[in-house]
Amino acid sequence: MRCLIVDDEPLAHTILSDYIRKVPFLTLVGATTSPIDALTQIQRGEVDLVFLDIQMPELTGIQFLNLLRRGSSGQACRVILTTAYSEYALDGYEHDVLDYLLKPISFERFYRAVQKLMPTISPVAVAPASDSIAAGQPTSEPGKEFIFVKTEYRLQRVGLSEIQYVEGLKDYVSLYTPTERILALQTMKTMEEKLPVGQFMRVHKSYIVAINRIESVERNRIYIGKAVIPIGDTYRDAFYRLIES
């Protein structure tokens, strides 16, 4: 997959370029601070995947998405948004982006995002990826149905469809299912990165909810079963735009 980085921060170019070179099925074809130059390159059919910053002086990432058209090959160019601001996540969902990476971006999170391309890549193109797996690099199956979390004594498998919501407790998180509470040794940021974009949403500094588990919303509170979850000021606008859409 031919990749283009569009970001006005040189540090982002350095980090993403390094990550791209580590993944066998990705090839870096350019890195630019100019969204206009990037659009031209995409429209010539030279790019398969764009890592797109949202806050740029010439065009915002959302404006860029509005202008983006199919390349000359007739295949849609995929987009992964990169930003330091989580409140733009819903805009990305509405534009059908591949994923949404929150800076600073870890390689593990980056790799999970690009693994979503696997169904669109020929087997020959991805064959070398087995070397990365053998070398111990993290992987993630597209459309995964479960995650593993570290509890006090073991790694426990948790089905994504079972999770109702997650509560943060400093260096721990509690995962709530209809039948149990699972205490995991990880941070909210790590948990947010593990959970699939579009199925789960952070609504408060201490809470992530499963969107399809929401029963009702009233006075900036989410009701899931017997739980009452507050909606934080930082996340309120994005959450209500999601509900209204």
C-alpha positions as CSV (number, residue, x, y, z in Angstrom):
1,M,0.0,0.0,0.0
2,R,1.4,3.4,-1.1
3,C,1.3,5.8,1.9
4,L,1.3,9.6,2.1
5,I,1.7,11.6,5.3
6,V,-0.1,15.0,5.4
7,D,0.9,16.9,8.6
8,D,2.3,20.3,9.4
9,E,4.5,18.9,12.2
10,P,8.0,17.6,11.2
11,L,8.0,15.4,14.3
12,A,4.9,13.6,13.0
13,H,6.6,13.0,9.7
14,T,9.6,11.4,11.4
15,I,7.5,9.1,13.6
16,L,5.0,8.0,11.0
17,S,7.7,7.5,8.4
18,D,9.6,5.2,10.8
19,Y,6.4,3.2,11.5
20,I,5.6,2.8,7.9
21,R,9.0,1.5,7.1
22,K,8.6,-1.2,9.8
23,V,5.4,-2.7,8.2
24,P,6.2,-4.9,5.2
25,F,2.9,-4.2,3.3
26,L,3.3,-0.4,3.5
27,T,5.4,1.8,1.3
28,L,6.1,5.5,1.9
29,V,5.6,7.6,-1.3
30,G,5.7,11.0,0.3
31,A,5.3,13.3,3.3
32,T,4.0,16.9,2.9
33,T,2.9,19.9,4.9
34,S,0.7,21.0,2.1
35,P,-2.9,19.6,1.8
36,I,-3.2,21.0,-1.7
37,D,-0.1,19.2,-2.9
38,A,-1.4,16.0,-1.3
39,L,-4.8,16.3,-3.1
40,T,-3.0,16.6,-6.4
41,Q,-1.0,13.5,-5.7
42,I,-4.0,11.5,-4.6
43,Q,-6.1,12.6,-7.6
44,R,-3.3,11.3,-9.9
45,G,-3.9,7.9,-8.4
46,E,-0.4,7.7,-6.7
47,V,-1.7,7.0,-3.1
48,D,-3.6,4.2,-1.5
49,L,-3.5,5.4,2.2
50,V,-3.2,8.9,3.7
51,F,-2.2,9.6,7.3
52,L,-4.0,12.9,7.7
53,D,-3.6,15.5,10.5
54,I,-6.8,17.4,11.4
55,Q,-5.4,20.8,12.5
56,M,-3.4,22.4,9.6
57,P,-3.3,26.1,8.6
58,E,-4.0,25.7,4.9
59,L,-6.9,23.3,5.1
60,T,-8.2,21.4,8.1
61,G,-8.3,17.6,7.8
62,I,-12.1,17.7,7.7
63,Q,-12.0,20.2,4.8
64,F,-9.5,18.0,3.1
65,L,-11.8,15.0,3.4
66,N,-14.6,17.0,1.9
67,L,-12.5,17.8,-1.1
68,L,-11.0,14.3,-1.5
69,R,-12.1,12.5,-4.6
70,R,-11.4,9.0,-6.0
71,G,-8.0,8.6,-7.7
72,S,-7.6,7.9,-11.4
73,S,-7.4,4.2,-10.8
74,G,-11.0,4.2,-9.7
75,Q,-10.2,2.8,-6.2
76,A,-10.9,4.9,-3.2
77,C,-7.9,6.2,-1.2
78,R,-8.2,5.3,2.4
79,V,-7.6,7.8,5.2
80,I,-6.3,7.4,8.8
81,L,-6.8,10.6,10.9
82,T,-4.0,11.7,13.2
83,T,-4.6,14.3,15.9
84,A,-4.0,15.4,19.4
85,Y,-7.7,16.2,19.9
86,S,-10.2,13.4,20.6
87,E,-13.3,15.7,20.0
88,Y,-12.8,15.4,16.3
89,A,-13.4,11.6,16.3
90,L,-17.1,11.8,15.3
91,D,-16.2,13.9,12.2
92,G,-13.9,11.1,11.1
93,Y,-16.6,8.4,11.5
94,E,-19.0,10.5,9.4
95,H,-16.4,10.6,6.6
96,D,-15.8,6.8,6.8
97,V,-12.1,7.0,7.7
98,L,-10.2,3.8,8.3
99,D,-9.2,4.7,11.8
100,Y,-8.5,7.6,14.2
101,L,-5.1,7.8,15.9
102,L,-4.7,10.1,18.9
103,K,-1.2,11.6,19.3
104,P,1.2,10.6,20.7
105,I,0.8,7.5,18.6
106,S,2.4,4.2,19.7
107,F,3.6,1.7,17.2
108,E,1.3,-0.9,18.6
109,R,-1.7,1.4,18.0
110,F,-0.5,2.3,14.5
111,Y,-0.1,-1.4,13.6
112,R,-3.6,-2.2,14.7
113,A,-4.9,0.6,12.6
114,V,-3.2,-0.5,9.4
115,Q,-4.1,-4.2,9.9
116,K,-7.6,-3.1,9.0
117,L,-6.4,-2.9,5.4
118,M,-5.6,-6.6,5.3
119,P,-8.9,-7.7,3.6
120,T,-8.1,-5.3,0.7
121,I,-4.5,-6.5,0.1
122,S,-3.6,-9.5,-2.0
123,P,-2.0,-12.5,-0.2
124,V,1.3,-11.9,-2.1
125,A,1.5,-8.4,-0.8
126,V,1.1,-9.3,2.9
127,A,3.1,-12.5,2.9
128,P,6.2,-10.9,4.5
129,A,4.1,-9.7,7.5
130,S,4.6,-13.1,9.1
131,D,8.2,-12.1,9.7
132,S,6.9,-9.2,11.8
133,I,4.7,-11.5,13.8
134,A,7.6,-13.9,14.4
135,A,9.7,-11.0,15.5
136,G,7.2,-10.2,18.3
137,Q,5.5,-7.2,16.8
138,P,1.8,-6.8,17.9
139,T,-1.0,-7.8,15.6
140,S,-4.7,-7.4,15.5
141,E,-7.3,-9.2,13.4
142,P,-9.8,-7.1,11.4
143,G,-13.3,-7.3,12.9
144,K,-11.9,-8.9,16.1
145,E,-14.5,-10.2,18.6
146,F,-12.5,-10.1,21.8
147,I,-9.6,-8.6,23.6
148,F,-7.2,-9.8,26.3
149,V,-6.7,-7.8,29.5
150,K,-4.2,-8.3,32.2
151,T,-5.8,-9.1,35.6
152,E,-3.9,-9.6,38.8
153,Y,-3.0,-13.3,38.0
154,R,-3.6,-13.9,34.4
155,L,-4.5,-12.6,30.9
156,Q,-8.2,-12.8,30.6
157,R,-10.2,-12.9,27.3
158,V,-13.2,-10.6,27.2
159,G,-15.8,-10.6,24.4
160,L,-16.3,-7.1,22.9
161,S,-20.0,-7.8,22.7
162,E,-20.2,-8.4,26.4
163,I,-18.6,-5.1,27.5
164,Q,-21.2,-2.5,28.6
165,Y,-18.8,0.2,29.8
166,V,-15.3,0.7,31.2
167,E,-14.5,2.8,34.3
168,G,-11.0,4.2,34.9
169,L,-9.3,3.9,38.3
170,K,-5.9,5.5,37.9
171,D,-3.6,2.6,36.8
172,Y,-6.6,0.2,36.7
173,V,-9.8,-0.1,34.7
174,S,-13.0,-1.9,35.5
175,L,-14.8,-3.6,32.6
176,Y,-18.4,-4.2,33.3
177,T,-20.4,-6.9,31.6
178,P,-24.0,-8.1,32.4
179,T,-22.6,-10.8,34.7
180,E,-19.3,-9.6,36.1
181,R,-16.8,-6.8,36.8
182,I,-13.3,-7.4,35.6
183,L,-10.4,-5.4,37.1
184,A,-7.6,-4.9,34.6
185,L,-4.1,-3.6,35.1
186,Q,-4.0,-0.9,32.5
187,T,-4.8,2.7,31.9
188,M,-7.8,4.3,30.3
189,K,-5.6,5.5,27.4
190,T,-4.4,1.9,26.7
191,M,-8.0,0.6,27.0
192,E,-9.3,3.2,24.6
193,E,-6.7,2.2,22.0
194,K,-7.6,-1.5,22.4
195,L,-11.4,-1.0,21.8
196,P,-12.6,-0.7,18.2
197,V,-13.3,2.7,16.8
198,G,-17.0,3.1,16.1
199,Q,-18.1,0.5,18.6
200,F,-16.9,2.3,21.7
201,M,-16.7,5.9,22.7
202,R,-15.0,7.8,25.5
203,V,-17.6,10.1,27.1
204,H,-15.7,11.2,30.3
205,K,-12.2,11.1,31.5
206,S,-13.2,8.1,33.6
207,Y,-15.7,6.3,31.3
208,I,-15.8,4.5,27.9
209,V,-19.2,3.2,26.8
210,A,-20.3,0.6,24.3
211,I,-22.5,2.6,21.9
212,N,-24.9,-0.3,21.3
213,R,-25.4,-0.8,25.0
214,I,-26.8,2.7,25.7
215,E,-30.4,2.5,26.8
216,S,-31.2,6.2,27.3
217,V,-29.6,9.6,27.8
218,E,-31.0,12.3,30.2
219,R,-29.5,15.5,31.6
220,N,-25.9,14.6,30.4
221,R,-26.1,11.2,31.9
222,I,-26.0,7.9,30.1
223,Y,-28.1,4.9,31.4
224,I,-26.8,1.4,30.8
225,G,-28.6,-1.1,32.9
226,K,-28.4,0.1,36.5
227,A,-25.3,2.2,35.8
228,V,-25.6,6.0,35.5
229,I,-22.6,7.4,33.6
230,P,-21.8,11.2,33.4
231,I,-20.9,12.8,30.1
232,G,-17.8,15.0,30.5
233,D,-17.7,18.6,29.1
234,T,-14.8,17.7,26.8
235,Y,-16.7,14.9,25.2
236,R,-20.2,16.2,25.3
237,D,-20.5,17.8,21.8
238,A,-19.1,14.8,20.0
239,F,-21.3,12.4,21.9
240,Y,-24.5,14.3,21.2
241,R,-23.6,14.7,17.5
242,L,-23.2,10.9,17.4
243,I,-26.6,10.4,19.1
244,E,-28.3,12.8,16.8
245,S,-26.8,11.2,13.7
